[in-house]
Amino acid sequence: MTRTTAAEIGDDARMQPVAVITGGSSGIGAAVARALAGRGWRCVLVARGEDRLRALASEVAGEYEVCDVGDRVAVERTMAALRERHPAVKLLVNNAGIPGRTTFLDGDPERIEAVARINYLGGVWCLRSLLPALEAAAPADVVNVVSVAGTVSGAGTSGPYTAAKHAQLAFSRSVAVELAPRGIRVHAVLPGFVETDGFPQRAVWPGWMHFLIAEPDDVARAVLRALDRNRSEVTVPRYYRLGTLSQWLFPSIVARVGRRMGGARRPA
């Protein structure tokens, strides 16, 4: 659903670089939109909830599209309409995601499929559908907001989410090679625990662990840092890299810890 037409875009707005942000109605997506708008970007926000989209688009003087990125046909239709208004798009931020909080063995099949469609395939469909506009704006950028969960095998009720984030990270690394000759850079931003409406963390983890929980603005700054410094992968906060390194160096130990925590409630 389009809420801005090509005729309604003024000359000043046409001069702004365009950024498309999925999951752009709240949390990390909203923080990224505010940060980019502060730098003069024209933000097109994509999400499922129209009320929040409308309010944030008005705040950042941007546009919005109502779309479920887990629906490939809807993505293709939405991005086609977006390309009519903006034939050249300088930045795509694949941020849309939902929590898993279910297991592979006992979880609802529809939930497992939704986690894979939205958290992983949604970014694939958005990139493919927006590729002509990114190529037209080259040099352009794609930012995939992944997760530290994409580098560390989870336990308990985070398995499907972790698997989807592993796939998203592999997609980011693989497509970076494909897009480089086309003048499009790809960056993966890997947050740890971040407090948002869709991913409440402080209500899940005990108080002594709250110092590990970041805010959406921290991730937005990491996105800007990845763009400014052309970083292929950025972990936020940086100390979460310890988990990634542990997985690489001591996979057996991480697996044993995971088995012990298998019955614990884990956020995703």
C-alpha positions in Angstrom: 0.0 0.0 0.0 1.6 3.3 -1.1 1.1 6.5 0.8 3.1 8.8 -1.4 2.9 9.2 -5.2 5.5 10.3 -7.6 3.6 13.5 -8.2 3.6 14.4 -4.5 7.4 14.2 -4.1 8.8 17.8 -4.3 11.9 18.9 -6.0 13.9 19.1 -2.8 12.9 15.6 -1.8 14.0 14.3 -5.3 17.5 15.6 -4.5 17.8 13.6 -1.3 19.5 10.1 -1.3 16.8 7.5 -0.8 17.0 4.8 1.9 14.5 1.9 2.1 14.2 0.5 5.6 12.2 -2.7 6.4 10.9 -3.2 9.8 10.9 0.6 9.8 8.0 1.3 12.1 9.6 0.9 15.5 12.7 -0.3 17.4 15.9 -0.6 15.4 14.3 0.4 12.1 12.8 3.6 13.6 16.2 4.5 15.2 18.0 3.9 11.8 15.3 6.1 10.1 15.8 8.9 12.5 19.6 8.7 12.2 19.5 8.7 8.4 16.9 11.5 8.3 19.2 13.6 10.5 21.9 13.2 7.8 19.5 14.4 5.0 18.3 11.0 3.7 14.8 10.5 2.3 13.5 7.4 4.2 10.9 5.0 2.8 9.7 2.9 5.7 8.3 -0.6 5.2 6.5 -2.7 7.8 3.1 -4.3 8.5 1.6 -1.8 10.9 0.2 1.3 9.2 -0.4 3.4 12.3 3.2 3.4 13.5 4.5 3.8 9.9 2.4 6.8 9.3 3.5 8.5 12.5 7.2 7.9 12.0 7.1 8.8 8.3 5.6 12.1 9.3 8.2 12.6 12.0 11.2 12.0 9.6 9.5 13.7 6.6 9.6 10.4 4.7 7.3 7.9 3.1 5.9 4.5 4.0 4.7 1.3 2.4 2.6 -1.3 4.2 4.0 -4.7 3.4 4.8 -8.1 4.9 8.3 -8.9 3.7 7.7 -12.6 4.3 5.2 -12.5 1.4 7.3 -12.6 -1.8 4.4 -11.5 -4.1 3.6 -8.6 -1.8 7.3 -7.6 -1.7 7.6 -7.6 -5.5 4.4 -5.6 -5.8 5.5 -3.1 -3.2 9.0 -2.6 -4.5 7.7 -2.2 -8.1 5.6 0.7 -6.9 8.5 2.2 -4.9 10.7 2.0 -8.0 8.2 4.1 -9.9 8.6 6.9 -7.4 12.3 6.4 -6.8 14.1 4.8 -9.8 17.4 5.2 -7.9 17.8 4.0 -4.3 21.1 4.5 -2.5 20.5 2.3 0.5 18.4 -0.8 1.5 18.3 -1.7 5.2 17.0 -5.2 5.7 15.9 -5.0 9.3 12.5 -6.7 9.5 12.4 -9.6 11.9 10.3 -11.4 14.4 11.3 -13.4 17.5 11.4 -17.2 17.4 10.9 -18.3 21.0 10.0 -21.8 19.8 11.9 -25.0 19.3 12.5 -27.2 16.2 11.0 -30.2 17.8 8.0 -28.8 19.6 7.4 -25.5 17.9 4.4 -24.7 15.8 5.3 -25.4 12.1 3.7 -22.1 10.9 5.8 -20.2 13.4 9.0 -21.8 12.3 8.2 -21.1 8.7 7.3 -17.5 9.5 10.7 -16.9 11.2 12.5 -18.2 8.2 10.4 -16.2 5.7 10.6 -12.9 7.5 14.1 -13.0 9.1 15.9 -14.5 6.2 14.0 -14.7 2.9 12.4 -11.3 3.4 15.8 -9.7 2.9 16.4 -11.9 -0.2 13.1 -10.8 -1.8 13.6 -7.2 -1.0 17.1 -7.1 -2.5 16.1 -8.9 -5.6 13.0 -6.6 -6.1 14.9 -3.4 -5.4 18.1 -4.4 -7.3 17.4 -2.3 -10.5 17.0 0.9 -8.3 20.2 0.1 -6.3 22.1 -0.4 -9.6 20.8 2.8 -10.9 22.1 4.7 -7.8 25.4 2.9 -7.7 27.6 3.2 -5.7 24.9 2.0 -3.3 24.7 0.0 -0.1 22.8 -2.8 1.5 22.7 -3.2 5.3 21.5 -6.5 6.7 20.6 -6.3 10.4 21.5 -9.8 11.4 22.2 -10.8 15.0 25.0 -12.2 17.1 22.7 -15.2 17.1 23.8 -15.6 13.5 27.3 -16.6 14.7 26.5 -18.7 17.8 24.4 -21.8 17.9 21.5 -21.2 20.3 19.8 -23.5 22.7 16.4 -23.8 24.3 13.7 -21.8 22.5 16.0 -19.9 20.1 16.8 -22.6 17.6 14.7 -21.6 14.6 15.6 -17.9 15.1 19.3 -18.7 15.3 19.1 -20.9 12.2 17.3 -18.1 10.3 20.0 -15.6 11.4 22.8 -18.0 10.4 21.1 -18.1 6.9 20.8 -14.3 6.8 24.5 -13.9 7.6 25.5 -16.4 5.0 23.2 -14.6 2.5 24.9 -11.3 3.4 28.4 -12.7 2.9 27.5 -14.5 -0.3 25.6 -11.7 -2.1 28.4 -9.2 -1.2 30.6 -11.1 -3.7 27.8 -11.0 -6.4 27.1 -7.3 -5.9 30.6 -5.9 -5.7 31.0 -5.8 -9.5 27.7 -3.9 -9.7 28.9 -1.1 -7.4 26.8 -2.2 -4.4 28.4 -2.7 -1.0 26.9 -5.1 1.5 27.3 -4.7 5.3 26.1 -7.0 8.1 25.3 -5.4 11.5 25.1 -8.0 14.3 23.5 -6.7 17.5 23.4 -8.6 20.7 20.4 -8.3 23.0 18.5 -5.1 22.2 15.5 -3.8 24.0 12.6 -3.2 21.6 8.8 -3.7 21.6 9.1 -6.8 19.5 12.1 -8.2 21.3 11.6 -7.4 25.0 14.8 -8.4 26.9 14.7 -6.9 30.3 11.5 -8.8 31.1 13.2 -12.1 30.2 16.7 -11.8 31.6 17.5 -11.4 35.3 18.5 -7.9 36.5 22.2 -8.6 36.9 22.3 -9.2 33.1 20.7 -5.9 32.1 24.0 -4.2 31.5 24.4 -6.5 28.5 21.3 -5.1 26.8 21.7 -2.4 24.2 19.3 0.2 22.9 18.1 0.7 19.3 20.1 3.9 19.0 23.3 1.9 19.6 22.5 -0.2 16.6 21.6 2.8 14.5 25.1 4.3 15.2 26.6 0.9 14.2 24.7 1.1 10.9 26.1 4.5 10.2 29.6 3.4 11.2 29.4 0.4 8.8 28.4 2.8 6.0 31.0 5.5 6.8 33.9 3.1 7.2 32.7 0.5 4.6 32.8 -2.3 7.3 31.5 -5.6 6.0 30.5 -6.8 9.5 30.0 -4.8 12.7 29.1 -6.3 16.1 27.3 -4.2 18.6 28.2 -4.0 21.4 31.7 -5.0 20.3 32.3 -7.3 23.3 29.7 -9.7 21.9 32.4 -10.7 19.5 33.7 -12.9 22.3 30.7 -15.2 21.8 31.5 -15.4 18.1 35.1 -16.2 18.7 34.1 -18.8 21.3 31.9 -20.6 18.8 34.7 -20.6 16.2 37.5 -21.7 18.6 35.7 -23.9 21.1 32.6 -25.3 19.4 32.5 -28.4 21.6 32.4 -26.3 24.8 29.7 -24.0 23.4 27.7 -27.1 22.5 28.0 -28.4 26.0 26.9 -25.1 27.5 24.0 -25.1 25.1 22.9 -28.5 26.2 22.9 -27.4 29.8 20.9 -24.4 29.0 18.5 -26.3 26.8 15.7 -26.2 29.3 16.2 -22.5 30.1 14.1 -19.8 28.7 16.1 -17.9 26.1 15.2 -14.7 24.3 15.6 -14.5 20.5 
